[in-house]
Amino acid sequence: MTMIQDTIKHHLTDALLMAYSAGTLPEAFSLAVAAHISMCDECRARLGAFDTVGGTLMENCDAAVMSADSLDATLAMIDLAEARPAERDVPLGGGVLPAPVRAYVGGDLDSVRWRPVGMGVKQAILPTKGDATARLLYIPAGAAVPDHGHKGTELTLVIRGAFEDKVDHFGPGDIEVANEDLDHTPIADIGEDCICLAATDAPLRFNSWLPRIAQPFLRI
């Protein structure tokens, strides 16, 4: 783990960490954030700072008149907090998958139920609530994910191996935050198969016709 900590160079944005701290992220995004935090001391420390600030603000807030739907809103926030993956009761011991991801898979890498998506690439969609989705991706060494853009935001965390695109090179623990402005073709490094966790809040925008035809069936 120390070696991974020393090589992580792509981190979470302050906006994502603050939203995670406040419990306002979709579950799929919360999972990606929690998985990165479990691998990254720097982002874990930054999250702790945001949690502290949030707690202080709550303590110093003046009393306010409650609206008629305040109870329902509070219960919804409790549901979000309970779904916060970093706080699930999961073992923190060794394994390929980060502990928050193992809680969704029901084990480590040998428990993942992969489904082929073409060109040797495989995926496993994880059971998250809401419109955003989370999936594990297996990209064979040297293989490429089809060229695509984004209709929303995509968080891609490298768990094992590495990939490169027009932005940079991403290794274990790195997380890429992509939005509507980015079109790219991630390519796994030659030396090792790449395993990633990807969370999206909108379908990808593929630039060739074959992936577009398969897209509804693959739920990408």
C-alpha positions as CSV (number, residue, x, y, z in Angstrom):
1,M,0.0,0.0,0.0
2,T,2.9,2.4,0.7
3,M,4.1,2.0,-2.8
4,I,0.7,2.9,-4.2
5,Q,0.5,5.9,-1.9
6,D,3.8,7.2,-3.2
7,T,2.7,7.0,-6.8
8,I,-0.8,8.4,-6.7
9,K,-0.9,11.7,-8.6
10,H,-4.5,12.1,-9.7
11,H,-6.8,13.0,-6.8
12,L,-10.4,13.9,-6.0
13,T,-11.5,17.5,-6.5
14,D,-12.5,19.5,-3.4
15,A,-16.1,19.6,-4.8
16,L,-16.4,15.9,-4.8
17,L,-14.9,15.5,-1.3
18,M,-17.2,18.2,0.1
19,A,-20.3,16.6,-1.5
20,Y,-19.2,13.2,-0.2
21,S,-18.7,14.6,3.3
22,A,-22.2,16.2,3.1
23,G,-23.8,12.9,1.8
24,T,-25.1,14.5,-1.4
25,L,-23.4,12.3,-4.0
26,P,-25.2,9.5,-5.8
27,E,-24.4,6.1,-4.4
28,A,-22.3,5.1,-7.4
29,F,-20.2,8.2,-7.0
30,S,-19.9,7.7,-3.3
31,L,-18.6,4.3,-3.9
32,A,-15.9,5.6,-6.3
33,V,-14.9,8.3,-3.8
34,A,-14.8,5.8,-0.9
35,A,-12.7,3.4,-2.9
36,H,-10.2,6.1,-3.8
37,I,-10.1,7.4,-0.2
38,S,-9.3,3.8,1.0
39,M,-6.2,3.9,-1.3
40,C,-5.1,7.5,-0.8
41,D,-3.9,9.0,2.5
42,E,-3.9,12.5,1.0
43,C,-7.6,12.5,0.1
44,R,-8.5,10.8,3.3
45,A,-6.9,13.6,5.2
46,R,-8.6,16.2,3.1
47,L,-11.9,14.5,3.7
48,G,-11.3,14.6,7.4
49,A,-10.8,18.3,7.2
50,F,-14.1,18.8,5.4
51,D,-15.9,16.5,7.9
52,T,-14.5,18.7,10.7
53,V,-15.6,21.9,9.1
54,G,-19.1,20.5,8.4
55,G,-19.5,19.5,12.0
56,T,-18.4,22.9,13.3
57,L,-20.8,24.7,11.0
58,M,-23.6,22.5,12.3
59,E,-22.8,23.2,15.9
60,N,-22.8,27.0,15.2
61,C,-26.0,27.2,13.1
62,D,-28.9,29.1,14.6
63,A,-32.2,27.4,15.0
64,A,-34.5,27.6,12.0
65,V,-38.2,27.2,11.5
66,M,-38.9,23.7,10.1
67,S,-40.9,23.2,6.9
68,A,-43.8,20.7,6.5
69,D,-41.6,18.2,4.6
70,S,-38.5,18.5,6.8
71,L,-39.0,15.1,8.4
72,D,-39.1,13.4,5.0
73,A,-36.0,15.3,3.9
74,T,-34.2,14.3,7.1
75,L,-35.1,10.6,6.6
76,A,-33.8,10.8,3.0
77,M,-30.5,12.2,4.2
78,I,-30.2,9.4,6.8
79,D,-30.7,6.9,4.0
80,L,-27.9,8.6,2.0
81,A,-25.6,8.5,5.0
82,E,-26.3,4.8,5.7
83,A,-25.3,4.1,2.1
84,R,-22.0,5.9,2.4
85,P,-19.7,3.1,1.3
86,A,-16.6,4.2,3.3
87,E,-18.6,3.5,6.6
88,R,-19.8,0.1,5.7
89,D,-18.7,-2.7,8.1
90,V,-16.2,-4.3,5.8
91,P,-12.8,-6.0,6.4
92,L,-9.8,-3.8,5.7
93,G,-7.4,-6.6,5.1
94,G,-5.5,-7.5,2.0
95,G,-7.0,-8.1,-1.4
96,V,-7.0,-6.6,-4.9
97,L,-10.3,-4.7,-4.6
98,P,-10.6,-1.8,-2.2
99,A,-12.7,-2.7,0.9
100,P,-15.7,-0.5,-0.1
101,V,-15.8,-2.3,-3.5
102,R,-15.5,-5.8,-1.8
103,A,-18.7,-4.9,0.1
104,Y,-20.6,-4.6,-3.1
105,V,-19.0,-7.6,-4.9
106,G,-19.4,-9.9,-1.9
107,G,-15.7,-10.8,-1.9
108,D,-12.5,-10.1,-3.8
109,L,-11.6,-10.3,-7.5
110,D,-12.4,-14.0,-7.7
111,S,-16.0,-13.2,-6.8
112,V,-16.6,-10.7,-9.6
113,R,-19.2,-11.8,-12.1
114,W,-17.7,-10.5,-15.3
115,R,-19.7,-10.1,-18.5
116,P,-18.0,-9.5,-21.9
117,V,-18.5,-6.2,-23.7
118,G,-16.3,-6.9,-26.8
119,M,-12.6,-6.7,-27.8
120,G,-11.7,-8.7,-24.6
121,V,-13.1,-6.0,-22.3
122,K,-15.3,-7.2,-19.5
123,Q,-17.6,-5.4,-17.0
124,A,-19.5,-6.1,-13.8
125,I,-22.3,-3.7,-12.9
126,L,-22.5,-3.1,-9.2
127,P,-25.8,-2.9,-7.3
128,T,-26.2,0.9,-6.6
129,K,-29.3,2.9,-6.2
130,G,-30.3,6.0,-8.3
131,D,-29.6,7.0,-11.9
132,A,-25.8,6.9,-11.6
133,T,-24.2,3.6,-12.2
134,A,-21.0,1.9,-11.0
135,R,-19.1,-0.9,-12.8
136,L,-15.9,-2.8,-12.6
137,L,-14.0,-2.8,-15.9
138,Y,-11.4,-5.4,-17.0
139,I,-9.3,-4.1,-19.9
140,P,-6.7,-6.6,-21.3
141,A,-3.1,-5.4,-21.5
142,G,-2.7,-3.2,-24.6
143,A,-6.4,-3.1,-25.3
144,A,-8.4,0.1,-25.8
145,V,-11.8,1.2,-24.6
146,P,-13.7,2.6,-27.7
147,D,-13.3,6.3,-28.3
148,H,-16.0,8.1,-26.4
149,G,-17.2,11.4,-24.9
150,H,-19.5,12.0,-21.9
151,K,-23.0,13.4,-21.5
152,G,-22.3,13.9,-17.8
153,T,-19.5,13.1,-15.3
154,E,-17.5,9.9,-15.2
155,L,-15.1,8.9,-12.3
156,T,-12.6,6.2,-13.2
157,L,-10.5,4.7,-10.4
158,V,-7.6,2.5,-11.4
159,I,-7.4,-0.5,-9.0
160,R,-4.8,-2.6,-10.8
161,G,-2.6,-2.1,-13.8
162,A,-2.7,1.3,-15.6
163,F,-4.2,3.1,-18.6
164,E,-3.3,6.1,-20.7
165,D,-5.4,8.6,-22.6
166,K,-5.0,12.1,-24.1
167,V,-5.1,13.6,-20.5
168,D,-2.3,11.6,-18.8
169,H,-1.2,8.2,-17.5
170,F,-3.2,6.7,-14.7
171,G,-1.9,4.0,-12.4
172,P,-3.2,2.2,-9.2
173,G,-5.0,4.6,-6.9
174,D,-5.3,7.4,-9.5
175,I,-8.8,8.7,-10.3
176,E,-9.8,10.5,-13.5
177,V,-12.7,12.9,-13.4
178,A,-14.1,13.3,-16.9
179,N,-17.0,15.6,-18.1
180,E,-18.6,16.8,-21.3
181,D,-15.5,18.5,-22.4
182,L,-13.4,15.3,-22.7
183,D,-13.4,12.8,-25.6
184,H,-10.8,10.0,-25.1
185,T,-9.6,6.5,-25.9
186,P,-8.2,4.9,-22.7
187,I,-5.6,2.2,-23.5
188,A,-4.4,-0.3,-21.0
189,D,-0.6,-0.5,-20.5
190,I,1.1,-3.4,-22.3
191,G,2.6,-5.0,-19.2
192,E,-0.5,-5.8,-17.2
193,D,-4.3,-6.1,-17.5
194,C,-6.1,-3.0,-16.1
195,I,-9.0,-3.2,-13.6
196,C,-10.9,0.0,-13.0
197,L,-14.0,1.1,-11.1
198,A,-16.1,3.5,-13.2
199,A,-19.0,5.6,-12.1
200,T,-21.2,7.6,-14.5
201,D,-24.3,9.7,-14.1
202,A,-25.2,9.7,-17.8
203,P,-24.6,7.4,-20.8
204,L,-21.3,7.6,-22.6
205,R,-21.2,9.2,-26.0
206,F,-19.5,6.7,-28.3
207,N,-17.9,8.0,-31.5
208,S,-18.3,4.9,-33.7
209,W,-21.4,3.1,-34.7
210,L,-20.8,-0.4,-33.3
211,P,-20.5,0.6,-29.6
212,R,-23.6,2.8,-30.1
213,I,-25.6,-0.2,-31.3
214,A,-24.5,-2.3,-28.3
215,Q,-24.8,0.5,-25.7
216,P,-28.4,-0.2,-24.6
217,F,-27.7,-3.8,-24.0
218,L,-24.5,-3.1,-22.1
219,R,-26.0,-0.3,-20.0
220,I,-23.0,1.9,-20.5
